[in-house]
Amino acid sequence: MSSGATAKLIDELVLSVRGAEQDARTRHVLAQALHGLVRLARSEQLLEIQRDAARAVGAGSRREMRALLRRIATPGHGEQGQLALALMDSDASQA
C-alpha cells in the first residue's frame, strides 16, 4: 500500500466514516475499496490522456500511437541543448 497523501486521506476518511469503534476488518475492507477506486480513476485518467494525445497527433491506431510515444521517449529526441543568446553577444561587442 502506498504511504503518500492519498493513503493518508483514505485512512482519515475511513476513520471518520466508520470510527475507531468499528472492527478492523470493516475498516480494512472500506480502505481497500477506496484504494481500488483511486487506482481505477488513475487508469481511466491515463487512458483519456492517451486518447487525447492520439487525437492531437493524428495517430489512427493504437500501434501508431505506441510507436509515436516510443519515439518521443527516446533519449535525445527533441533536445536543443543550450543556444547562444544573440542579444547578449551583441551587447558585449558594443561595450
Salt bridges, closest charged atoms under 4 A:
ASP52 OD1 - ARG55 NH1 3.09
